[in-house]
């Protein structure tokens, strides 16, 4: 299965277009998996931004590739190697760097070791590791019905765990020092979050790939935190952006012979730029508006 669909030409009838593309099983699977992954990535991504764990996301994505290469070497599905490697490295990161202020060095150390193992696995494999290399850029149009089912149940488990620890995790993400002073189990919370992040990345790379994982795991949440400070609203905005980018990317890929991940990344990035520019323009306009109404400054 190629990285793009390139179906019939666009005819401006959205309902007809959707019916046409959803008549194919691979497109239905792609939309189902993409929807599940976008929802999960949007929610977990919000905590990634709050906890300043963008580098951890980047590192886990790359160590996941090493796991995929190891799985190919052993003759099993790459996604299982992804899960094993990302969970193992995420656990190591959690134990070595319990606080955001001193986490980068530990993450970099684990990343270097995992990438070294990935290079070893690829050198030992005698064939062409097509499945492992597809992890780099995603292969959402190649997801099977069983893959969709695996993605759904895995995501459900992650969301169930998140629901159980949501309040303490949010508290710890907003202010580590106060949370630690209040006696919250910081190591346990950090470990739980890193494992959830690892699992989310492992299934998200199916649609967006290791090299472009930021598009779903960080960009929607980065947009959300710039639009609102309310946690629940920010999560909803993050999920909405991730869903919009995924759905629109899949829709466009039906007509264009280019990778789905390219469209998803481009849409997410464009939305981020629009939000940043809009915020900057409003910030610049506020002093001028205030200066034009000096009476609003109050009594002198």
N, C-alpha and C positions, 0 to 999 in steps of 0.2 A: 504494500500500500504506500503510495507516494505521500508527500507532505502537503498536497493540495488536492482539491476535488475537481475544479475546473469543469463545472457542469454547463448546462445550456445558458444562453445569454439572459441578462437581466431584462425583465419586461415591465417593470414598474407596478406590478400587481403583487404586493407582498404576500397575500394569502396564497395565491397560486404558486409563487416562488417557494414558499415554505413547504407547501404540499409536495412540490416536485422534489425538493432535496430530501425531505423526510420520508419519501417513498423508498429510499435506500437505507438498508440496515446500518451500514457503516456511518452514515450521517446521523442516524438516530442515536447510535452508540456514542458518537462524538459529542452530541449535544447533551446527552444524559451525563456522561462522564465530566464534560466541561462544566456543567451546572453544579454538580456535586463538588468538584475541586474548587471552583470559584467561590462558592459559599464558605467552604472550610478555610481556604487561603485568605479570604477577606477577614474572617474572624480572628484566626491565629495571627495574621499579619498585623492587626491592630496592636496586639501585645508585643510583637517584634519591634514595632516602632517605639512603643512606650518604654520597653526595656533596653532600647538601643542595641538590639541584637541583629542588626543588618549584616555585620561581618560574619556572625555565626550562621546566618542563613546562606550566605555566599559559600562559606566553608563546608557546610553540610551538603550543599548541592554538589560540590566538587568531590567530596569524599564518597558521596553516593555513586558517582561514576566508577570509582574504584571498586565498590561493592558490586556494581553491575558487571564489571569486567571479571571479577572473581566468580560470579554466578555463571557467566558464560563459560568460563574455564571448567567449572564443575558440571556443566550441562543442565542447569536449571534456569528458570525464568529470571531475567535481570531484576525485576521488581523485588524479588525476595532478597537478592544480594543488596539492593538498595536499602531495604528495611533493616537488614542485619547491620550493615556498615554505618548507616546514619544513626541508628539507635545506639550502637556501641560508641561511636565518636561523640555523639551528643551527651551520653552519660559521662564520658571522660572529660568533656568540656565543663559539665556541671560540677564535677568533683574538683577539678583543677582551678576553675575560676568561678567562685561562688558569687562574686560581686561584679557589676558592670564596669566598675572603675579599673579592675585589674584582669579583665577577661580576655583582652585581645591577644596578649602574648601566649596564653595557654591555647587559645583557639588556633593561632598560627602554628604552634608546635604540633598539635594534633593533625592539622591540615597537611603539613609537610610529610608527616609519617604516612598518612592515609594515601596521599598521592604517590608516594614511593611504592606502596604496595600495589596500587593500581597499575603503575608502570611495569612492575614485576609480573602481574597477572596477564597483561596484554603480551608481554614478551614470551610467556610460557604457552600462550594459546597459539596453536599451529594454523588454525583456519582464519577466515575473515570475520571479525567480531561485529557483524552488522547490527545485531540487537543492542550490543553495548554502545556502539557509536550513535545509534538512534536516540539514546538517552540524552545526548548533548543538546539536541534541538527539539526534542519532543516528537511524538508520533500519534497524535490524538485520533487521526483518521484510521489508524490501524488497531484501535482498541476493540476487543471482542465483547460479546455479551457477558462472558464470564469475567472479563476485566472490569466491566462496569459494575457488576455485582460485588467484586472484591473491593473496588473503590468505595462503593456505597457503604458496605458494612464496616470497613476500616474507618471511614469518616465518621460514622455513627458512634463508634467506640471513642474516638478522639473527642467528639462533641460531648459525649456523656461524661467523660473525665473532666473536661473543661467546665461543664455545668456544676460539677461537685466542688471544684476549687475556685470558681470564678471570683468570689468576693475577696478571699485572701490573696489570690494571684493579682487581682487588680490593685489592691492596696500595696502589695509589695512592688508592683511595677511602677506605681506613681511615686512612692517614696521608700526606698530601701532602708534608709537609716531609721525612720520612724517605725516601719514594719518590724525591723529587727529589735528595736527597743521595746516594742509591744509583745515580743516573745513569739512571733510567727516563725514556723520552721522554714527558714530561708533555703537551706540546702534541699529539703524535700520539695519545696515549691519550684525551685530552680531546676531540679532534676525532672520533675513532672512536666514542666513547660518545655524543656529541651527535648524530651522524648516525644511530646506532642508535635513539636516543630519538626523533628526528624521524620515522623510518620507522614506529616502533611507534605513535606518536601518530597518524600519518596513517591507519593501518588501524584503530586503536582507536576513532577518532571515528565509524566506521560503526555501532558498537553503542552507544556511550555519549554521543557528541556532544562538541563542543568545550567547551561550558559545564560539562560534568559529567565531564571527563576525569580529574579527581582520584580519582573513585570506583574506577577500575581501576588507575591508574598510581601512586597514592600510598597510598591507604587500606589495601589489603591488606599492602603492605610495612611501613607504619607499625604495623600490628597485629603483624606477624611480628617486628620488631626489639624489641617490648616483651615478647614471649614467649620469645625465645631470642637468645643472642649468637653462636651457631654459624652461620657463613655458609650452609652447605649446608642446614641445618635451617630457617633463616630463609627461604631461597628456596622450599623445599618448602611451608612454611606460607603464604607469600605467594601462591603459585600455587593452593594449596588454597582459600584465602579468595576469590580472584578467580573461580575456577571455581564455587564454591558460590554466590556472589552472582549470577553470570551464569546458571547453570542454574536456580536457584530463581526468579530474576527472569523468565526466559522461561516457566517453568512457570506461575507465577502470572498472567502476562499473558495466558495462553491463556483464562483464566476471567474476567478483569477488563478492562473497556474503558478502560484507562489505559496511558500510554506504558511500554514495557519499561524504558527508562533510569531512570524513577522508582523502579521496584521494585529494580533493581540498586543504585542509589545508596542507597536506604533500608536495604537489607539490609547493605551494606558499612558504612554509618555505624552501624547498630545493633550490629554485631559489634565495631566500634572502641570504642563507648561501653561495651559489656559488658567488654571487656578492660581499658579504663582504670579503670572502677569496681572491677573485681575486683582489679587491682593496687593501687589505693588502699586498699581494704579490708584486703588482706593486709599492706600497709605499716603501716597504723594498728594492726593486731592484733599485729604483731611486738613493739613495745615493751611492750604490756600483758602479752604472754605471757612476755617476758623478766623483767618486774618481778614476775610471780607466781612465778618460780623463781629467787630471788636466789642460791641455792647454785650456780647455773650460772655465776655470774660468776667463779668461781675463788677462790684463796686471797687473803685481804686482808692 
